[in-house]
C-alpha cells in the first residue's frame, strides 16, 4: 500500500513570511557585501557570548547578594563570618562588571552587522525577536554605563535613583540573556561544535566569512586579544579589593589608603550635617529597650574596651582593613536587657538620608567582633569616620556601618 504524501503544513500566522521590500532600498550598510569581515563568524559570536554570559552571571549574583543584605526579606539571613565574605562578593561584583565591558563591546562588534540583514523583517515572529534584542542590548549597556557612573559618584547625569533602577534593570538584563540563549541555542551549539582543525588557518575558516588575510589578525587572535583586554581591566580594577594589586590599580574608584586615619571617606560630617552635633559636649547615646539608659561619651570610654581587626567594604567595591576599638555590642545590648535573638535599630545624628540608620540582627548583634567603635587605628575616631561613636560589624556593607551613632532601639 502506497502512502499518500502528507499535505504541506501552512506556516503559522506569526511565522508567515512577509513581503520583501524593494531591492532598490538595499543600499549602503544594507548591501550584501557591506559587512564581510574575516573576524566575524558564528563560532566567534558564540564564544564571546559565553564569556559575556559568565561575566554578567557573576555580576548579577553578587549584586543580588548585596541588595538582599541591605534590604533583607524575611527568609534571608547573612552570616557574620567569614569576616571577608562581603569584601569578596562585592569586589567580584565590581571587577566582573568592568571586565564585562570589553567583552560586551567585542560581542556587539561581532554581531551588529545583523542589524542590517536583508530583508530587515522576514515575519512577525522575526520582528518580535529583533525587538527583544534591543531590550537585551539596551539593558546590558545601561547596567554597565550606570554602574561606572555610580562608582564615580556622578549622579548628576542620572535623573533616577540608581540603586532601585540598577536592581530592576539587572533582572531585565539577565532575563533577556536567558531568553536570547534559549532562542539561539541551536546556532550556539552549531558554532561551538565546529570540528577542530589541525592548524589555526583551517580552524578559522568559516563558510559565512572569507578566510583570514595573509598576515592579518585571525579570529583566534581576535578572541585572545579580547580575553587579554578583559583580564587586564579586571587586574587593574581589583587593587581596591586585593591589597597586593593596589600598585597597578587604574580603574579603582578609591585608594584604600587615602583618607583620614588611612581610610577613605564617602560621606563627610559636613555632607551629613553633623559637624556641630557630633562634637557637642552634651552628647548622649540613648539606649531604648526593656531597660533604657543614656550614656555620655565619658561613660562609654569607661566601659570595657576591645580591639578588633576588620575590613570596611563599600558597595562601590573598595575595601580596607583597620583596627577598631570600642565596646562590644553584646555588652550594650545586655545593658538594655535585649534577648539573644533580638534586633536593634541603630540611628545616626544625621537627620536625613537613605543610610542614616540600619538594623543590626543576629548573628551580628552578639558577635564579639561587632563593636560600637570609639577609636580607629589607636586614635579617637576622626569626625568624618563617625566621631564620637560608630558601628563596625563583620561581613556587612559600609553603608550599614552607621556613623555618628546617637540612638539604639530594641525591636
N, C-alpha and C positions, 0 to 999 in steps of 0.2 A: 504494500500500500504506500503510495507516494503522498507525502505530506505537502500540503499547500504552504507556500511561504507566508509567513506572518505579515499582515499589512503593516506598512510603515506607521510608526507612532508619531503623532503630531507633537511638535515641541510645546512645552508648557508656555502659557502666556508671558510669564516673566522672562523666559529664555528664548522667546521668538526673535529671530534676527530682524533688526530694524533696517530700514532703507539706508544704503550707504550714501554719504554726502558726495556732491560732485567732485570729481578728481581734480578739477581746476583749483580747488581750495587747498590741495596738498602742496604747499609751498613752504619755504623757509625751514623751520625746525620740524615740520611735518613730512619732509621728504624722506624717502626710504633710506637713502644713504647718508642722512644728516648726522646720525649718532653712532656710526660704526667705529668702535674702538677695540683694539686687541685686549684691553684690560677688563672689558666687561663680559661677563658670562653668567649663566645660571649658577655655576659652582661658586664663583666669586661672591655673588649676591647671597647664596645660601650660607657660606662660611661667615661672612660679615654679619648676616642676620643672627646666627647663633651667638656670636660674640656680643652683639648689642643686646640680645635677649638675656644673656648671663649677667651683663653689667646692670641692666635695668632690674633684673630679679633681685640681685644683691641690694641695690639701692632701695627697691620697694620694701623688701622685708625689714631691713634695718631702719628705714624711715617709719614703717608701721610700728616697730617696737618703740621708737622714740615717742610717737604720737600716743600710744597706749599707756606709756609711763606717765605722760603729762596729763592725759585725760582718761584715767583707767575706768573701764566698765566694771560691773560687779564681779565678773568671772575672772578678771585679770589680776595676776599677782606678779610682783617683780622682786627678786631676792636682793639682799644687801651684800651678798658675797657671790662670786669674787669681786673685789672692790674695783677692778679694772674692766669689768664686763661692758658697761655702758661706754667706757672710753674706746673699746674695740669696736662695738657695733656702730657708734656714731662716727668714729673715724672711717670705718668702711663705707658708711653712707656717703660721706663727702668725697672720699677717694674714688669710689666706683662711679659717682656722678661725674667727676672731672674726667675719669678715664673713658667714660661713655661718649664724650663729646667728639673726639676724632673718629671713634668707631661709627657713630651715627652719621657724621658728615661723609665718611667714606661710603657707607651703605647707601645714603641718598644719592651720592655722585654716581654710584654704580647703576642705580635703577631709575634715576629721574628721566632718562630718555623714554621710558614707558609712558610718561605724561603726554608724549607727542605721537603715540602709536596710532596707526590707521586701520580701520575707522576709529574715531575717538570713542564712540559708543556702539557696541555691537548688539546689545539687548538691554532691556530694563534691568535685569539682574546684574549685567555687567556694569551698568551705570551706578547701581547701588554699591557694588563692590568698589568702584573707583572713588565714590564719595566717602566710603568708610575709611579708605586710605588717608584721606585728608584729615580725618579725626585722629588717626594714629600718628601721622607726621606732625600735625599741629600740637597734639598733647605732648609728644616726646620733646619737641623743640621748646614748648612752653615750660616744661619741667626743668630742663637743663638751663635755659636762659634765666628764668626767675630764681632758680637755685643759686646761680652765680651772683645775681643781683642781691639776693638776701645775704650771702656771705660777705659781700662788700658793703652791706647795710645801706644800699642805695634805694631806699623806698620811695623816693620822690617820683620815680618813673613807674611805680606800680600803684594804680588807683584802686587797690583792693587789699584786703587783709591777707597777707602772704600765707600764713600757717594754714588757714582753712582752705584757701584756694589750692595751695600746693597739695594738700592731703587728698581732696576730692579729685583733682586732675590726675593724681597718681593712680587712682582706681580706674579712671577712664583710659589712661595710657596702658596699664597692664592688661585691662580687659581687651582693648583694641589689639594689643600684641597677640594675645591668645586667639582671638578671632582670626587675625591675619594668618597666624601659623596654621590654624586648622584649615583655612581655605586654600592655603598654598602647600599643604603637606606633601601632596604628590609631586609637585615641582621641586620642593626641597629635597625629597628623597632621590629624585632623578638626578639632581645636581650633585648630591653628595655621593651617589653610588657610581659615578663615572669610574671606569676601570683604571687602576693605577698604571702609568706608563713607565717604560724603562728609563726614560730621560725626561728632563724638565720640559724640553721643547715639545715632546709628544704629549706630556701631561697637560700642557697649557692649550692644546688645540681644542677648539670648540666649534661645533657646526654652525653656531649662530654668529660667530665673530671671525675676522681674518686672523691668520697666525701672527705671532709676535714678530715685530720688525727686527731685522738683524741688529744686534747691539742695543736694542731698546729694553725698557723695563718689562719683564714678564709679569703674568698675573701672580705667580708665586712671589716674585719680588715685590709686587704691589701690596699683597697681603702681609708680607714680612715688614714692609715699611709702615703700614698702618698699625700693626701689632706693636712695633717698636715705639712708635709715637705715643700710643696709648700707655705703654709701660713707663715711658719717660715722664709723661704727665702724672701718672699715679705716684711715681717715686718723688717727684718734685712737689707733690701735694702732701704726702704722708708725713713730712717732717714736723708738722704742727701736732701730730699724734704720736709719732715714733721719734723720741729724742735723738736716736742715733742718726737720723736722716735730716736733722734740723739744718745742717750746714748747706744742704742742697735744696732747701725749700724755696720754691719760686712762686707757686700758686697758693700757698698757705695764706690765709687772711689775717692771722695773728702770729706774732712772735711770742711763744710761750714764756720767754724770759723777760719780756719787755712790759714794764708797768710798775706801779707802786709795790714795794716789797717783793719785787721779782715775779709778779703775776699780772697778766693782762686784766683790763677792766672794760666791760661792755657798757655799764651804766654807772656814771659817776654820781656822787652825792648831790652835786648841783643839778644834774639832769633829773634826779629823783625828787628834788625839792626838799632835802633833809639836812642841808648843810648847817642849819641852825639847831633844829631839834635833836640832831644826833649828838651835839656837844653840850646840850643843856644839862647843867649840874643837877637838875631835879629829875633826871631820867629815872624811870622805874620800869622794870619788867613785870608786867601784870600776868599772873597765873590764875586762870579761871577754870574751876573744876569742882569735884566733890569737896576739895578743900582749897580755897582761893588764898592768894597772897600777892604781895607787891615787894619786889626785891630791887634795892638800889644797886648801882654798879659796884660800890664798895662791898656790899653783901655778896654779890656774885663772885667777886675776886677772893672772898674769904672762904668760899666753898671748896671742896677737894677738886684740884685741877688735874687734868690728864692731857697727855700729848699723844697725838696720832699722826701718822703719815698717810695722807690721802690725796688722790688727784681731784682736781676740779675740772669738769668736762663741759664745754659749751655745746649747745645744739648746733653751732656753726662748725664743729669739727675739731677745734683746738682743745688741747688739754695740757695741764701742768700739775706736777706733784709738789706738795708743800707740807710743812709741819704745822699742825694746828693744835692750839692749847685752849682748854676751856672745861666746862662742866659737862659730864655725861648727861645726855638727855634722859636716860633712865632715872638718874638721881632727881632731876627736876620733876619728872612725872610721878615719882614717889612722893615728893612734897605736895603734889596735887591729889594724891590717893587715886591716881589713874590706874585701872586694872591693866594686866599684861597685854590683853588683846585690844586695848583702847587706841583710838586715834586722837591726834591733836592738830588743831588748826593754828598755824604759825603765821602771825601778821607782822608787817613791817611798819616803821614810822612813815614810809612812803604812803601818801594818802590815796593815790590812784595809780592805775597801771595794771596790765594784764597779770604781771607776776609779782604783785605786792604781797602776796600771801601764798601759802602752799599747805597741803595736807600731808602730815607725816603719819604713815601707817606701819603696822607690823609687816615685816620683821625689823624695819629701820628704827622704830621707836625705842626698842630695847637693845639694839646692837651696841656693844661697848665702844664701837668706833664712832657712833653718832654723838656729836658734841654741839653744845651752844658755845661756839668759839669766841674767845676774847683776845687771842693773840695769833699772829701769823709769823712763822719763822723766828720765834723768840721775841717778837716785838708786839706791842699793842696794835690792834688792827688799825690800818690806815682807814680814814673815813670813807674812801672810795671802795674799800673792801668790806664795809659793813659795820664800822665802829658805831656804837660800843660793843655790839654782840651780833653774831650771825650764826645761821645754821650751817653745819657741814656734816654730811652723811655719806656713807659709802655707796657707790654704784647708783648715783642719781644725777640727772641733768643739772647743769649750773643754774638754770632758771628756777629750779626748785630749791636751791640752797639759799633760802631767804636771807637778805641782808637787813641791817638796822632793825633787828627783832625788837618788837615792843610789847607783844601780847601773845600768849599761848592759851588756847581754849580747848578744853576737853570736848570731844564729840561723842 
